[in-house]
Amino acid sequence: MSGPRDWDAATYDRVADPMTRWGATVLDRLPLAGDETVLDAGCGSGRVTERLARLLPHGRVIALDGSAAMLDEARIRLAPFGPRVEYLLADLRRPLPIAEPVDAILSTATFHWLPDHSALFGNLAMVLRPGGRLVAQCGGAGNIASVVAILATLGDGWTGPWTFATPAETRARLEAAGFADIDTWLKPEPTPLEPGPPLEDFLRTVILGDHLARLPAAEREPFVRAVASRLPRPEIDYVRLNINARRAAYSRGPREPARSSR
Ligand SMILES: C[S@@+](CC[C@H](N)C(=O)[O-])C[C@H]1O[C@@H](n2cnc3c(N)ncnc32)[C@H](O)[C@@H]1O
């Protein structure tokens, strides 16, 4: 398995207003006393992480991402928090190199980039203390359907790397990974963008990175323009999958062997 790809982190930081706005609403669902250790799983350039760190004046944030460029950008933004933020370059598809269990996990706009949500939730459960909360949002069933339909008609027709799961699938996967008190739901978030360069910047940086990485350099900009010009309107039809859950207090971890009942 090759590592997660890198991102254009400076441009992402500039254009990620929708993700930051949604991230703030996800963070509102995480009750904090201020002294916890919280993992931000897929922190990106750190705009949502910054809001999280402000809520933890006596706590700690582990800012995890698979992109070194994103972590470099996050280091700049989060420098004022000093040692209260730890930076971790890690792959959410694998067991995470976190020794002490965290009190809670926040994740925004990340899970849909992962191919196997059962493995992902297992990896998260392993580093979350029993009773600790997982509060997350990512693309869900129906997310960016207009873009996906256009992608099916371009080049080799590859529609993308994404897992846009339903609330029911997600609940079942969370239960199997040892989570309880689960709530999962979809929320449409149609997002208008300025036509022309702003829309193209957004498509290039936020949505089409994996597609562009597969293309020769000379074909990348025509590909972005083709997607932008075929959208019915300068709007991305986002549908967000929300997750609230707790690691079950007394369940066995997803990877621990079942104990004999005798
Ligand atoms: C759209 S950004 C979201 C960043 C931030 N949470 C936000 O809401 O703005 C998605 C992030 O997921 C990260 N990511 C994707 N696949 C990953 C993986 N396998 N392991 C770790 N991070 C990954 C990317 O590097 C990227 O920073």
The ligand as an SDF file (V2000), in Angstrom:
LIG
                    3D

 27 29  0  0  0  0  0  0  0  0999 V2000
  -10.2860   17.8390    2.6730 C   0  0  0  0  0  0  0  0  0  0  0  0
   -8.9420   17.6850    3.7860 S   0  0  0  0  0  0  0  0  0  0  0  0
   -9.7320   18.0430    5.3510 C   0  0  0  0  0  0  0  0  0  0  0  0
   -8.8250   18.8080    6.2830 C   0  0  0  0  0  0  0  0  0  0  0  0
   -9.4900   19.3940    7.5200 C   0  0  0  0  0  0  0  0  0  0  0  0
   -9.9400   18.3670    8.4450 N   0  0  0  0  0  0  0  0  0  0  0  0
  -10.6270   20.3110    7.1640 C   0  0  0  0  0  0  0  0  0  0  0  0
  -11.7750   20.0290    7.5390 O   0  0  0  0  0  0  0  0  0  0  0  0
  -10.3820   21.3250    6.4980 O   0  0  0  0  0  0  0  0  0  0  0  0
   -8.7220   15.9120    3.8730 C   0  0  0  0  0  0  0  0  0  0  0  0
   -7.4660   15.5250    4.6200 C   0  0  0  0  0  0  0  0  0  0  0  0
   -7.4510   14.1050    4.7710 O   0  0  0  0  0  0  0  0  0  0  0  0
   -6.1040   13.6920    4.6850 C   0  0  0  0  0  0  0  0  0  0  0  0
   -6.0460   12.2720    4.3530 N   0  0  0  0  0  0  0  0  0  0  0  0
   -6.5460   11.6600    3.2590 C   0  0  0  0  0  0  0  0  0  0  0  0
   -6.2570   10.3370    3.2840 N   0  0  0  0  0  0  0  0  0  0  0  0
   -5.5520   10.1300    4.4280 C   0  0  0  0  0  0  0  0  0  0  0  0
   -4.9590    8.9750    5.0220 C   0  0  0  0  0  0  0  0  0  0  0  0
   -5.0310    7.7660    4.4440 N   0  0  0  0  0  0  0  0  0  0  0  0
   -4.3140    9.1200    6.2040 N   0  0  0  0  0  0  0  0  0  0  0  0
   -4.2300   10.3290    6.8050 C   0  0  0  0  0  0  0  0  0  0  0  0
   -4.7740   11.4570    6.2860 N   0  0  0  0  0  0  0  0  0  0  0  0
   -5.4200   11.3570    5.1020 C   0  0  0  0  0  0  0  0  0  0  0  0
   -5.5280   14.5600    3.5810 C   0  0  0  0  0  0  0  0  0  0  0  0
   -4.1170   14.5900    3.5810 O   0  0  0  0  0  0  0  0  0  0  0  0
   -6.1830   15.8950    3.8750 C   0  0  0  0  0  0  0  0  0  0  0  0
   -5.3880   16.7100    4.6840 O   0  0  0  0  0  0  0  0  0  0  0  0
  1  2  1  0
  2  3  1  0
  2 10  1  0
  3  4  1  0
  4  5  1  0
  5  6  1  0
  5  7  1  0
  7  8  2  0
  7  9  1  0
 10 11  1  0
 11 12  1  0
 11 26  1  0
 12 13  1  0
 13 14  1  0
 13 24  1  0
 14 15  1  0
 14 23  1  0
 15 16  2  0
 16 17  1  0
 17 18  1  0
 17 23  2  0
 18 19  1  0
 18 20  2  0
 20 21  1  0
 21 22  2  0
 22 23  1  0
 24 25  1  0
 24 26  1  0
 26 27  1  0
M  CHG  2   2   1   9  -1
M  END
$$$$
